[in-house]
Amino acid sequence: MNQWNLDGVQLQDIKHESITEEQVDEMIALVGSAEALFSKRARKYKELGLKDKTLNDGDIRALILEEYTFLKRPVLIHDSAIFIGNSPKVVAAAAAALV
């Protein structure tokens, strides 16, 4: 198990420990859509020709569960808030929420 607990923070290395259906569903519920979690920068996005396909939330959920690189990272869940990605705006919002 590649999880660490650091002062109440739980880190999960999804490269070595796959995310579960329950975890994906929780993230979708928090953010409101699977698309908000979906990384179009994943190498397989281009390889599978997904740019030319119309994907619904069910398709995206299945892709994220099948291949961890389709999940935008990092993901921080704090209380009932979710922060996805590492843009300066997201990092600032996450930092403010943790204070």
Summary of the structure (lengths in Angstrom):
residues: 99
radius of gyration: 14.0
end to end distance: 29.0
largest distance: 44.1
contacts: 227
relative contact order: 0.15
helix: 46%
strand: 18%
